[in-house]
Amino acid sequence: MELGRLEYLQALVTEFQVTDSSEAKEQVLANLANFAYDPGNYEYLRQLQVLDLFLDMLTEDNETLVEFAMGGLCNLCLDKTNKEYILEANGVEPIINCLSSSNEETVMSAVTTLMYLTTPQSRQQTTALPVVECMLRFSLSASRRLSNLATLFLEDYCTPLQVEEARNVSGHTAVGIPLPKD
């Protein structure tokens, strides 16, 4: 039975790689992101290099692919091995870049993923000044979900000094980051 699962996931990865259809790629990536929710699939997904696939998709022009890839990473990063892999693969920067998406689901997954990826070693990167500024803006969002999540990020992952510094910064490096569409 377990071998069948690996073969099925391999077939999905292969289909993603060989298809030229945007719709098929979106469907396959959505399926892979859903399979990433099950810890029983983590080892298989690592073996099939799906973490790299998700990270690669974060820079695509197709917002749907970015959304599903970000969701997949969010599902995978609770696992310690996956978290370490994402951090070592310099995955924080493309995740931070997803905070500027106009797709609220992508932004929600990016914020949540940054929370999950925060460790004593990665905290400087996951709570960098532009990220904190962005969370301050998101905390004012009309979207209750985004506002609450950003507030939680500020309260649980940032120091009061970081929040104060972000409030007082003159450069406003996050000003160009638009709020997601409701």
Disulfide bonds with the S-S distance in Angstrom:
none
